[in-house]
Amino acid sequence: MTETLSRTELILKLIVEQYLLDGLPVSSKAIAENKALSVSSATVRNTMVLLEQQGLIRSPHTSAGRIPTTSGIRLFIDKMLQLQPLSDSWAAEIKKRLVPQLPVSLLCQQAGQLLANLTGCVAIISAPKASGREVRQIDLVRLASDRLLLVVIDEDGDILHRVLQCEQSIDSATLSKVLCLLNAALSGGQWQDGIARLGNLLRSETGLAQALLQKVLGQLSLDEFMQHQPLIFGQHQLLLTPDYQQNPALQQVVQMLEHPAGLMQLLELVTNDNQPKLILGKESGFVELSQLSVIAQSYQQQPHRFIALLGPRRMNYARLVPLVESCAAQLNLNLNRPN
């Protein structure tokens, strides 16, 4: 790698690597002492002046040290970044946690939690059900005279089970009638279409049957809404990051994660192929993310699903990009397995 870089590029590479390692301004003396160079501190200082004029590094204070700008890190990533092989321990965790027997929703949850735990960053997973889903089975199981268990299974094997607490005892005739209506409205059809049909049926019923259908409709509608929301893990870890504990912009990031529609649109746009994407700071177009970076990767195109890591601009890209790629590959393998 070093043989293909000019001296100016090599000095920039060393500055970025040291900054990503400790987050501190890098001095010309520290660069000159690097064995990859055979130049004086004066030569390094002159080169650093040139790099600063090009907007690739800057001085954060009156310190003699320099830190890379977003443009400097971008040039480093595009031309100089050497990805590291995925560690054996991380590879083992991926195979252990992301097993093919898991239904889609649980698989996505496992992937998000795994990425957050391994990296200390925020993990973002696109909605588990990015398109319409089909209801394969629905049932109501009596738990007590006034309590029922609603069970709905979709085509991916994901199971919704909710306890319905009723205001009065449900007799067997009403239970059988409601179950027939649910199967007529939902079984074998799209979840959203079934909700609409169930709403129409509900208006023609009265009394206990109507009340029970209303409870079921509420649970189905809530689950459908949740299935179309992104999964976000590790927000609290962002709060603990030393770089941002005293940064008032952090609160804006947390608020953005609570209402992530704009961020999800960006991630969906950039993950339009199978290559990992790195978005640095202001490149995102969001002021809230000016001090953060995103690593994003599609793991399925039809329907379009992706994963992303959101963390400090000072990420260890060499380790984390292969991790995101490996998680995406495992998810893709599991989701495309033969039924």
KEKE-3310 file (N, C-alpha, C; in steps of 0.2 Angstrom, whole numbers, plus 5000, padded with zeros to 4 digits):
npx = (5004:5009:5019:5012:5008:5010:5022:5015:5002:5004:5008:4996:4989:4995:4992:4978:4976:4982:4974:4961:4964:4967:4960:4966:4975:4988:5005:5019:5031:5028:5024:5035:5043:5039:5042:5039:5042:5055:5060:5062:5056:5054:5051:5039:5031:5030:5023:5011:5006:5003:4993:4984:4981:4974:4963:4962:4967:4966:4969:4964:4965:4975:4985:5000:4997:4988:4971:4962:4951:4933:4934:4947:4947:4938:4946:4956:4948:4943:4955:4965:4962:4964:4956:4953:4954:4939:4938:4940:4933:4922:4917:4912:4902:4893:4889:4883:4873:4865:4856:4849:4836:4828:4814:4810:4808:4814:4827:4831:4831:4840:4852:4853:4855:4866:4876:4876:4881:4893:4901:4898:4892:4877:4865:4856:4842:4833:4815:4808:4798:4797:4788:4771:4764:4759:4745:4746:4740:4728:4722:4712:4715:4708:4712:4706:4690:4687:4698:4709:4720:4728:4734:4744:4751:4763:4769:4783:4785:4785:4778:4764:4758:4747:4739:4722:4712:4696:4681:4670:4665:4668:4658:4657:4651:4651:4665:4668:4662:4668:4681:4679:4675:4687:4696:4690:4692:4706:4715:4727:4728:4734:4741:4738:4727:4718:4716:4708:4697:4692:4689:4678:4669:4668:4659:4647:4644:4638:4638:4646:4654:4657:4665:4675:4681:4685:4696:4705:4707:4714:4726:4731:4733:4742:4753:4756:4759:4771:4779:4783:4792:4809:4822:4831:4845:4856:4856:4858:4872:4878:4876:4885:4897:4913:4917:4906:4899:4899:4894:4882:4875:4872:4860:4851:4854:4849:4836:4833:4835:4823:4814:4816:4813:4818:4832:4831:4826:4837:4847:4841:4842:4856:4860:4858:4864:4875:4886:4896:4893:4899:4896:4901:4899:4894:4892:4880:4870:4862:4862:4862:4870:4883:4895:4896:4897:4892:4890:4884:4874:4866:4856:4847:4838:4826:4812:4818:4831:4841:4856:4864:4877:4879:4889:4904:4913:4926:4927:4933:4936:4942:4940:4926:4919:4921:4914:4901:4898:4899:4889:4878:4880:4877:4864:4858:4860:4853:4840:4837:4837:4832:4815)
npy = (4994:5007:5009:5013:5025:5043:5054:5064:5059:5047:5053:5059:5048:5042:5051:5051:5038:5038:5047:5041:5031:5036:5049:5061:5076:5076:5076:5084:5079:5066:5060:5060:5051:5039:5023:5021:5032:5042:5055:5072:5081:5094:5093:5085:5095:5105:5097:5095:5108:5110:5100:5105:5117:5111:5107:5095:5092:5099:5112:5109:5118:5129:5121:5112:5101:5091:5087:5076:5082:5080:5078:5074:5061:5055:5054:5046:5034:5031:5028:5023:5015:4999:4985:4974:4957:4948:4945:4929:4927:4936:4931:4919:4923:4928:4917:4910:4917:4922:4912:4900:4895:4904:4915:4929:4942:4940:4936:4948:4956:4950:4952:4966:4968:4961:4968:4980:4976:4971:4982:4994:5004:5012:5002:4999:4993:4989:4990:4974:4968:4973:4973:4968:4955:4938:4930:4915:4907:4908:4909:4907:4905:4898:4904:4907:4910:4923:4927:4926:4919:4926:4920:4922:4918:4921:4921:4919:4913:4920:4924:4931:4933:4937:4941:4942:4952:4951:4959:4952:4935:4924:4915:4898:4898:4911:4912:4903:4908:4920:4916:4910:4921:4928:4919:4919:4932:4934:4923:4916:4927:4944:4953:4967:4969:4960:4966:4977:4970:4964:4975:4979:4968:4969:4980:4975:4967:4964:4967:4955:4948:4958:4967:4958:4956:4969:4970:4961:4967:4978:4973:4967:4978:4986:4978:4977:4990:4991:4982:4988:4997:5004:4994:4999:4999:5001:5014:5020:5018:5027:5039:5037:5038:5045:5056:5063:5066:5078:5086:5096:5093:5080:5077:5080:5070:5059:5062:5062:5048:5044:5048:5043:5044:5052:5048:5035:5035:5040:5030:5020:5024:5025:5012:5004:4994:4980:4984:4989:5005:5020:5034:5050:5061:5077:5073:5066:5075:5079:5090:5085:5074:5078:5075:5062:5045:5034:5017:5007:4994:4984:4969:4962:4963:4962:4959:4976:4977:4983:4985:4995:5004:5017:5029:5037:5048:5044:5030:5013:5009:4999:4987:4987:4988:4976:4968:4972:4969:4955:4952:4956:4947:4935:4936:4938:4925:4917:4922:4918:4905:4888:4884)
npz = (5000:5005:4995:4984:4987:4987:4995:5002:5003:5010:5023:5026:5027:5039:5048:5049:5053:5066:5072:5072:5080:5093:5094:5096:5093:5080:5080:5070:5074:5079:5068:5060:5066:5063:5056:5043:5036:5030:5033:5039:5053:5049:5036:5037:5043:5034:5024:5031:5032:5018:5017:5025:5019:5008:5014:5020:5033:5049:5062:5078:5089:5097:5097:5091:5084:5072:5066:5055:5043:5037:5024:5023:5030:5021:5009:5014:5017:5004:4997:5004:5015:5023:5024:5038:5041:5046:5064:5072:5084:5082:5070:5075:5084:5075:5068:5078:5083:5073:5066:5054:5058:5064:5063:5052:5059:5072:5068:5063:5074:5082:5075:5075:5089:5091:5083:5090:5103:5100:5095:5102:5096:5088:5081:5067:5059:5045:5043:5048:5040:5026:5015:5010:5020:5022:5030:5038:5048:5060:5077:5092:5108:5123:5139:5151:5158:5154:5147:5133:5122:5108:5093:5079:5064:5052:5034:5035:5046:5058:5074:5081:5097:5109:5124:5127:5137:5143:5146:5151:5153:5140:5130:5123:5110:5106:5105:5095:5084:5082:5079:5067:5059:5060:5053:5040:5037:5037:5035:5024:5016:5013:5026:5029:5020:5026:5039:5035:5029:5041:5049:5042:5044:5058:5059:5057:5067:5084:5102:5112:5103:5094:5102:5105:5093:5090:5099:5094:5082:5086:5091:5079:5071:5078:5078:5064:5062:5070:5063:5052:5056:5059:5067:5081:5090:5105:5108:5120:5121:5113:5121:5131:5125:5125:5117:5115:5126:5132:5122:5116:5104:5104:5110:5100:5091:5097:5098:5084:5082:5088:5079:5065:5051:5041:5041:5038:5025:5019:5021:5014:5001:4999:5000:4988:4981:4983:4990:5004:5012:5017:5026:5030:5043:5039:5026:5026:5025:5036:5049:5062:5062:5060:5067:5067:5060:5047:5043:5031:5024:5012:5014:5007:4992:4987:4996:4999:5011:5024:5034:5047:5055:5067:5073:5082:5072:5072:5070:5070:5056:5048:5055:5057:5045:5038:5048:5047:5034:5035:5043:5035:5025:5031:5035:5023:5018:5026:5024:5011:5011:5006:5007)
capx = (5000:5013:5023:5008:5006:5015:5023:5009:4996:5007:5008:4989:4986:4997:4988:4971:4976:4983:4968:4956:4966:4966:4956:4970:4979:4994:5011:5023:5036:5025:5023:5042:5046:5036:5047:5037:5044:5062:5060:5063:5050:5052:5048:5032:5028:5028:5018:5005:5004:5000:4987:4979:4978:4970:4957:4962:4968:4965:4971:4958:4966:4982:4990:5004:4995:4982:4967:4959:4944:4929:4937:4953:4945:4935:4951:4959:4944:4942:4961:4970:4959:4965:4951:4956:4950:4935:4941:4937:4928:4916:4914:4909:4896:4888:4886:4880:4867:4861:4855:4843:4830:4825:4810:4813:4808:4818:4833:4833:4832:4847:4857:4854:4858:4873:4880:4877:4885:4900:4904:4897:4888:4870:4864:4849:4840:4827:4809:4808:4793:4797:4783:4766:4765:4753:4743:4746:4736:4726:4719:4711:4715:4705:4716:4702:4683:4687:4705:4710:4727:4728:4740:4744:4758:4764:4772:4790:4785:4785:4772:4761:4754:4744:4734:4716:4708:4689:4677:4666:4666:4667:4655:4660:4648:4654:4672:4669:4659:4673:4687:4677:4676:4694:4699:4687:4695:4713:4719:4729:4728:4739:4739:4734:4720:4714:4714:4703:4691:4690:4686:4671:4665:4666:4653:4640:4643:4636:4639:4652:4657:4660:4670:4681:4684:4689:4702:4709:4709:4718:4732:4734:4735:4748:4759:4757:4763:4778:4783:4786:4796:4815:4824:4837:4848:4862:4855:4861:4879:4880:4876:4891:4903:4917:4918:4900:4896:4898:4892:4874:4872:4870:4853:4848:4855:4844:4829:4833:4834:4816:4810:4821:4811:4823:4838:4829:4826:4844:4850:4838:4844:4863:4861:4855:4868:4878:4892:4895:4893:4902:4894:4904:4897:4890:4890:4873:4865:4859:4866:4863:4875:4889:4900:4895:4898:4887:4892:4877:4875:4860:4857:4842:4836:4818:4811:4825:4832:4848:4858:4869:4880:4880:4894:4908:4917:4932:4926:4938:4933:4945:4937:4919:4916:4920:4909:4894:4898:4898:4882:4874:4880:4874:4857:4856:4861:4847:4833:4837:4838:4826:4810)
capy = (5000:5013:5010:5016:5032:5048:5055:5068:5054:5043:5057:5060:5041:5041:5056:5048:5031:5039:5050:5036:5026:5039:5055:5067:5080:5072:5081:5082:5075:5059:5057:5059:5046:5033:5020:5021:5038:5043:5062:5076:5084:5100:5091:5083:5101:5108:5093:5096:5114:5109:5096:5110:5121:5107:5106:5088:5092:5106:5112:5110:5123:5132:5115:5111:5095:5092:5081:5076:5084:5075:5077:5070:5054:5052:5052:5040:5028:5029:5026:5020:5010:4992:4982:4969:4951:4947:4941:4923:4928:4939:4926:4914:4926:4929:4911:4907:4921:4922:4905:4900:4893:4910:4919:4935:4947:4938:4936:4955:4958:4947:4955:4973:4968:4958:4973:4985:4974:4970:4988:5000:5009:5011:4997:5001:4987:4992:4986:4967:4967:4979:4973:4965:4949:4934:4927:4908:4904:4912:4905:4910:4899:4900:4903:4907:4911:4930:4928:4922:4920:4927:4918:4923:4916:4924:4916:4919:4909:4925:4922:4936:4930:4942:4939:4947:4952:4953:4962:4947:4928:4922:4908:4894:4899:4917:4911:4899:4913:4925:4913:4909:4927:4930:4915:4921:4939:4934:4917:4915:4934:4949:4956:4973:4968:4956:4971:4981:4966:4963:4981:4979:4963:4972:4985:4971:4963:4968:4964:4952:4947:4965:4969:4954:4958:4975:4969:4958:4972:4983:4970:4966:4985:4988:4973:4979:4996:4990:4978:4993:5002:5001:4992:5003:4996:5004:5022:5022:5018:5034:5043:5035:5039:5051:5061:5067:5067:5086:5089:5097:5091:5073:5077:5081:5064:5055:5064:5060:5041:5043:5049:5041:5043:5055:5044:5028:5037:5041:5023:5016:5027:5023:5004:5002:4989:4975:4986:4993:5012:5024:5041:5053:5068:5081:5070:5064:5081:5080:5093:5081:5069:5081:5072:5055:5042:5028:5011:5004:4988:4980:4962:4959:4968:4961:4966:4980:4977:4985:4986:5001:5006:5024:5030:5042:5049:5041:5023:5009:5007:4993:4982:4987:4987:4968:4965:4974:4965:4948:4951:4956:4941:4929:4938:4936:4918:4914:4924:4915:4897:4885:4882)
capz = (5000:5005:4989:4979:4989:4987:5002:5005:5004:5016:5029:5028:5030:5046:5053:5050:5057:5073:5075:5073:5086:5100:5094:5098:5087:5078:5079:5065:5077:5080:5061:5057:5070:5060:5052:5036:5033:5031:5032:5045:5056:5045:5030:5038:5045:5027:5021:5035:5029:5012:5018:5028:5013:5004:5017:5022:5040:5052:5069:5082:5094:5096:5097:5085:5081:5067:5065:5049:5041:5034:5017:5024:5031:5015:5005:5017:5016:4997:4993:5008:5020:5022:5029:5042:5041:5052:5069:5073:5089:5079:5065:5079:5087:5070:5066:5084:5084:5067:5064:5049:5060:5067:5059:5050:5064:5077:5065:5062:5081:5084:5071:5078:5096:5091:5081:5095:5108:5098:5093:5106:5091:5087:5076:5064:5055:5042:5045:5046:5035:5021:5011:5013:5022:5022:5036:5037:5053:5066:5082:5098:5113:5129:5144:5156:5155:5152:5145:5127:5118:5101:5090:5072:5061:5045:5030:5037:5053:5064:5078:5086:5102:5113:5129:5127:5143:5141:5152:5154:5151:5133:5129:5117:5104:5103:5103:5088:5079:5081:5076:5060:5056:5059:5048:5034:5035:5037:5033:5017:5013:5015:5033:5029:5017:5031:5044:5032:5029:5048:5050:5039:5047:5064:5060:5056:5073:5090:5108:5114:5097:5091:5107:5105:5086:5091:5103:5089:5077:5089:5091:5073:5068:5081:5076:5058:5062:5073:5059:5047:5060:5059:5073:5083:5096:5107:5108:5126:5121:5111:5126:5135:5121:5128:5112:5114:5133:5133:5116:5116:5098:5105:5111:5093:5088:5101:5095:5077:5082:5090:5073:5060:5045:5036:5041:5035:5018:5016:5021:5009:4995:4998:5000:4982:4978:4988:4992:5010:5011:5022:5026:5035:5046:5035:5020:5026:5024:5042:5054:5068:5061:5058:5071:5067:5054:5046:5039:5029:5019:5010:5014:5003:4988:4986:4997:5001:5018:5025:5041:5047:5061:5068:5079:5081:5066:5074:5070:5067:5049:5045:5058:5057:5038:5037:5052:5044:5028:5037:5046:5030:5021:5035:5035:5016:5017:5030:5021:5005:5012:5003:5012)
cpx = (5004:5017:5019:5006:5011:5016:5018:5004:4998:5006:5001:4987:4989:4993:4981:4971:4977:4977:4962:4958:4965:4962:4960:4974:4986:4999:5015:5029:5034:5025:5030:5045:5044:5041:5045:5039:5052:5064:5061:5057:5049:5049:5040:5028:5026:5023:5011:5002:5000:4993:4982:4976:4973:4963:4956:4963:4967:4968:4965:4958:4972:4987:4994:5001:4989:4978:4964:4952:4940:4932:4943:4952:4942:4940:4955:4955:4944:4949:4966:4968:4961:4961:4955:4951:4945:4938:4937:4932:4921:4913:4910:4902:4891:4885:4881:4873:4862:4860:4849:4837:4825:4820:4813:4814:4814:4826:4836:4835:4839:4853:4859:4857:4865:4878:4882:4881:4892:4904:4903:4894:4881:4869:4857:4848:4833:4821:4809:4803:4792:4792:4777:4767:4758:4752:4743:4741:4734:4722:4717:4710:4712:4710:4712:4695:4683:4694:4707:4718:4726:4734:4739:4751:4758:4768:4780:4791:4785:4778:4770:4757:4753:4739:4728:4712:4701:4686:4672:4668:4664:4664:4658:4657:4651:4662:4673:4667:4665:4679:4685:4678:4683:4698:4696:4691:4702:4717:4720:4729:4733:4736:4735:4727:4715:4712:4708:4696:4688:4687:4679:4666:4663:4660:4647:4639:4640:4638:4646:4657:4661:4666:4676:4685:4688:4695:4707:4712:4714:4725:4735:4736:4741:4754:4761:4761:4770:4782:4786:4790:4803:4817:4830:4839:4854:4862:4859:4869:4882:4880:4883:4898:4907:4917:4912:4896:4895:4896:4884:4871:4870:4863:4849:4848:4850:4837:4828:4832:4827:4812:4814:4819:4816:4829:4837:4829:4833:4848:4847:4840:4851:4864:4857:4859:4871:4884:4891:4896:4895:4900:4897:4901:4892:4888:4883:4868:4861:4864:4867:4868:4882:4895:4900:4896:4893:4890:4885:4878:4868:4862:4852:4839:4828:4815:4818:4825:4839:4849:4863:4871:4881:4884:4898:4912:4924:4931:4933:4935:4936:4942:4929:4916:4916:4915:4902:4893:4896:4891:4877:4874:4877:4866:4854:4855:4854:4841:4832:4837:4831:4821:4809)
cpy = (5006:5014:5013:5023:5037:5050:5059:5063:5050:5047:5058:5053:5040:5045:5053:5042:5033:5043:5045:5031:5030:5046:5061:5070:5076:5077:5079:5078:5067:5056:5056:5053:5039:5030:5019:5027:5038:5051:5066:5079:5090:5098:5089:5090:5104:5104:5094:5103:5114:5105:5101:5114:5118:5105:5099:5087:5099:5106:5114:5116:5127:5127:5115:5105:5096:5086:5081:5079:5078:5073:5072:5062:5051:5050:5046:5033:5026:5026:5022:5015:5003:4989:4976:4962:4950:4943:4934:4923:4931:4935:4921:4916:4926:4922:4908:4911:4921:4916:4905:4898:4899:4913:4926:4941:4946:4938:4944:4958:4956:4950:4962:4972:4965:4964:4978:4983:4973:4977:4994:5005:5008:5007:4999:4996:4990:4987:4979:4965:4973:4979:4969:4958:4945:4931:4919:4905:4909:4908:4909:4904:4902:4899:4903:4909:4918:4932:4923:4924:4920:4925:4919:4922:4918:4919:4915:4915:4914:4924:4928:4932:4935:4939:4945:4946:4955:4955:4957:4940:4927:4915:4905:4896:4906:4916:4908:4904:4918:4922:4911:4915:4929:4926:4917:4928:4939:4929:4917:4922:4938:4952:4962:4973:4964:4961:4975:4977:4965:4969:4982:4974:4966:4976:4981:4967:4967:4964:4961:4951:4953:4967:4965:4955:4964:4975:4966:4963:4976:4980:4969:4973:4987:4984:4975:4985:4995:4986:4982:4998:4999:4999:4996:5000:5000:5011:5024:5022:5024:5039:5043:5037:5046:5057:5066:5068:5074:5089:5090:5094:5083:5072:5077:5074:5059:5056:5062:5052:5039:5044:5049:5041:5046:5051:5038:5029:5037:5034:5019:5018:5024:5016:5001:4996:4984:4977:4990:5001:5016:5032:5045:5060:5071:5079:5068:5069:5082:5084:5089:5076:5071:5078:5065:5052:5036:5023:5008:4999:4985:4973:4959:4965:4968:4956:4970:4980:4979:4985:4992:5001:5014:5025:5036:5042:5045:5033:5019:5005:5000:4987:4981:4986:4980:4965:4966:4970:4958:4947:4951:4950:4935:4930:4936:4928:4914:4916:4920:4908:4894:4883:4874)
cpz = (5000:4999:4984:4981:4989:4994:5006:5007:5010:5023:5031:5030:5037:5050:5054:5054:5064:5076:5076:5079:5093:5100:5096:5092:5086:5077:5073:5068:5077:5073:5058:5060:5067:5055:5045:5032:5034:5029:5039:5047:5052:5039:5031:5040:5038:5024:5024:5033:5023:5012:5021:5023:5009:5007:5020:5030:5043:5059:5073:5087:5092:5096:5091:5081:5076:5068:5058:5048:5039:5027:5018:5025:5025:5010:5007:5016:5009:4994:4997:5014:5018:5027:5032:5041:5047:5057:5070:5078:5086:5074:5069:5081:5081:5068:5072:5085:5078:5063:5059:5052:5063:5061:5057:5055:5069:5074:5065:5069:5084:5081:5074:5085:5096:5088:5086:5101:5106:5097:5097:5102:5091:5081:5073:5059:5051:5044:5043:5041:5030:5016:5014:5015:5023:5028:5035:5042:5058:5071:5088:5103:5120:5135:5151:5154:5152:5149:5139:5125:5111:5098:5082:5069:5054:5041:5031:5044:5059:5067:5082:5091:5108:5118:5128:5133:5142:5147:5155:5151:5143:5132:5123:5111:5101:5101:5096:5083:5077:5077:5069:5056:5055:5053:5041:5032:5034:5034:5025:5013:5016:5022:5033:5026:5023:5037:5041:5031:5036:5051:5048:5042:5054:5065:5059:5062:5079:5096:5109:5108:5094:5096:5106:5098:5087:5094:5098:5084:5079:5089:5084:5070:5071:5079:5069:5058:5065:5067:5053:5050:5060:5066:5075:5090:5098:5108:5115:5126:5118:5116:5131:5131:5123:5123:5112:5121:5134:5127:5116:5109:5099:5106:5105:5090:5091:5098:5088:5077:5084:5084:5067:5053:5039:5035:5037:5027:5015:5016:5015:5002:4994:4997:4994:4978:4984:4991:4999:5008:5017:5021:5032:5037:5041:5028:5020:5025:5030:5047:5060:5068:5059:5061:5071:5060:5053:5042:5037:5024:5018:5011:5010:4999:4986:4991:5000:5008:5019:5033:5041:5054:5061:5074:5077:5074:5066:5075:5068:5061:5047:5048:5057:5050:5037:5042:5049:5038:5030:5039:5040:5026:5024:5035:5028:5015:5020:5027:5015:5005:5009:5009:5013)
residu = (MET:THR:GLU:THR:LEU:SER:ARG:THR:GLU:LEU:ILE:LEU:LYS:LEU:ILE:VAL:GLU:GLN:TYR:LEU:LEU:ASP:GLY:LEU:PRO:VAL:SER:SER:LYS:ALA:ILE:ALA:GLU:ASN:LYS:ALA:LEU:SER:VAL:SER:SER:ALA:THR:VAL:ARG:ASN:THR:MET:VAL:LEU:LEU:GLU:GLN:GLN:GLY:LEU:ILE:ARG:SER:PRO:HIS:THR:SER:ALA:GLY:ARG:ILE:PRO:THR:THR:SER:GLY:ILE:ARG:LEU:PHE:ILE:ASP:LYS:MET:LEU:GLN:LEU:GLN:PRO:LEU:SER:ASP:SER:TRP:ALA:ALA:GLU:ILE:LYS:LYS:ARG:LEU:VAL:PRO:GLN:LEU:PRO:VAL:SER:LEU:LEU:CYS:GLN:GLN:ALA:GLY:GLN:LEU:LEU:ALA:ASN:LEU:THR:GLY:CYS:VAL:ALA:ILE:ILE:SER:ALA:PRO:LYS:ALA:SER:GLY:ARG:GLU:VAL:ARG:GLN:ILE:ASP:LEU:VAL:ARG:LEU:ALA:SER:ASP:ARG:LEU:LEU:LEU:VAL:VAL:ILE:ASP:GLU:ASP:GLY:ASP:ILE:LEU:HIS:ARG:VAL:LEU:GLN:CYS:GLU:GLN:SER:ILE:ASP:SER:ALA:THR:LEU:SER:LYS:VAL:LEU:CYS:LEU:LEU:ASN:ALA:ALA:LEU:SER:GLY:GLY:GLN:TRP:GLN:ASP:GLY:ILE:ALA:ARG:LEU:GLY:ASN:LEU:LEU:ARG:SER:GLU:THR:GLY:LEU:ALA:GLN:ALA:LEU:LEU:GLN:LYS:VAL:LEU:GLY:GLN:LEU:SER:LEU:ASP:GLU:PHE:MET:GLN:HIS:GLN:PRO:LEU:ILE:PHE:GLY:GLN:HIS:GLN:LEU:LEU:LEU:THR:PRO:ASP:TYR:GLN:GLN:ASN:PRO:ALA:LEU:GLN:GLN:VAL:VAL:GLN:MET:LEU:GLU:HIS:PRO:ALA:GLY:LEU:MET:GLN:LEU:LEU:GLU:LEU:VAL:THR:ASN:ASP:ASN:GLN:PRO:LYS:LEU:ILE:LEU:GLY:LYS:GLU:SER:GLY:PHE:VAL:GLU:LEU:SER:GLN:LEU:SER:VAL:ILE:ALA:GLN:SER:TYR:GLN:GLN:GLN:PRO:HIS:ARG:PHE:ILE:ALA:LEU:LEU:GLY:PRO:ARG:ARG:MET:ASN:TYR:ALA:ARG:LEU:VAL:PRO:LEU:VAL:GLU:SER:CYS:ALA:ALA:GLN:LEU:ASN:LEU:ASN:LEU:ASN:ARG:PRO:ASN)
# end
